[in-house]
Amino acid sequence: MATRRQLSLIGLCGLAGFAITCHAAELITAIPQLKIDPQLCVLESGQDSCPVPLRVSWQAPQLPESICLYRVQQRKPLYCQYQAGNVTFELSEPLKDNDRFELRVQTDQRVLSAVDVTLARPLPELRPRRRHGWGMF
């Protein structure tokens, strides 16, 4: 699905016919878009981490530089891609808190795409309020 910026650049490319504008539209559509499923993990009472493995994917038809998937809190990449193509894998590392995953260029750490994964925890059960058997007006 094309973003508003991609559509406007593609429209300019068709209207103006300039090679520079057309090249800019091609570059924007070539930026890999990170997809993670599920982005919301609902925990049941007693669970402390997401029981479902995260399915991670992106497409990089043109890859001038190596790109890596990072968890924002970690310095070490989870996965790196060195050749153009599609990437799909499952991340089985348990997710215990809300987290952000970023697709970065390996050399300069420039962020290409990012996805937030949220954990929904159940609310603690509250004790029913104790009421007196009698009332005063």
N, C-alpha and C positions, 0 to 999 in steps of 0.2 A: 504494500500500500504506500503510495507516494505521499510525502509530506507537503504542506502548503508551499514551502520554499522550493522543493523539487519541482512542483507543478508550475510555479511562476518562472523558474529558470528554463524549464522545458518549453513553456509558452513563449518566452523571449527568444529562445533558440529558433522556434518555428517562425516567429514574426520577423525577427531581425535578420536571421540567416548568417550572423557573424560566427566565425569559427571559434573565437574566444568564448563567447557565451555558450555555444554548444559544448565546448570542452568542459566548461564549469559544470554544466548539467550532468555530464558523464561522470565527473569526479565525485559529485555529491551522491549519485546513485550507487557509486562503487564503494562507499564507506560501509563497512560491515555493521549490521544492526544486531546487537546481542538480544537473544530471546531466552528466557528462563521460565520453565513451567513446573510447578505452580509458583506464582508470585505471592500467593497468600496460603499459608499453612495453618490450619486450625488444629490446635492441640486439645486433647481431651484431658479431663482431670487426671492427675497422676503422671502425665507425660512432661518431660523437661526438654525434649528436642523433637524436631519434625521427623515423623516416622517415614515420610515419603521421600525417595531420592529426587533431587532436582535434575530435570532434563535441560541441558544447556545446548544451544545451537547458534550458529551464525554462518553467513555466506560471505566469502571473500573471493569474488571472481578475478579481481586484480589485486595482487599483493606485492607492492614494491618493497615493503619492509616486514619483518616478523612482527606478529601481534600476539599478545598474551592476555589471558584471563586472570584477573586479580580479585581477591577479596580485599576490601578497603583496609581492614585492620591488619592484613598480612603483607610483608615485604616480598615474599617469595611467590612467584606465579603458580597458579593451579594447573595451567595448561598453556602451551605455546604452539603457534602455527607458523611454519616456515615456508610453506608453498601455498599457492592459490587453490581454492576449492571450498567445499562445504565441511563444516565441523559439527558433529553431534555426539554428545556423550552424556553419561549420568554421573552426577556428583553425589557420591554416597557419604561424604563427610557430614556428620550430624550438624544441623543448624539449631543453635540454642537460643539465639537472639535475632532481632531484626538485623539484616545485613545488606550491604551494597556490593554488587559485583561490577567490575569495570573491565572493558576491553581496551587495552592500551598498546601503543607502539612500544616495542621492547627497548629501542635505543634511547628515546627521549621521554618516555613515560607519558606521552600525550594521550588523553582519554578520547577514544573514538565513540564509545557507547557505554551506557551504564543502566543497570536494572536494580531496583530495590526489592528485596524479598522480606515480607512481613510475617511475623508469627502472631497469631491471635490466641491469646490465653483465656481460659474460662474465668469468669468472675468468681471470687471466693463466695462460698455459700454463707449467707448470714443467718445467725440464729433468729428465730422468730421473737418478736418483742413480747416480753412478759407483761401481761396486764393484770391488774387487780380484779378480783371477782366482784368488787363493789365499786360504785362510783359516787362522786360528790358533785352536786350541781353548783 
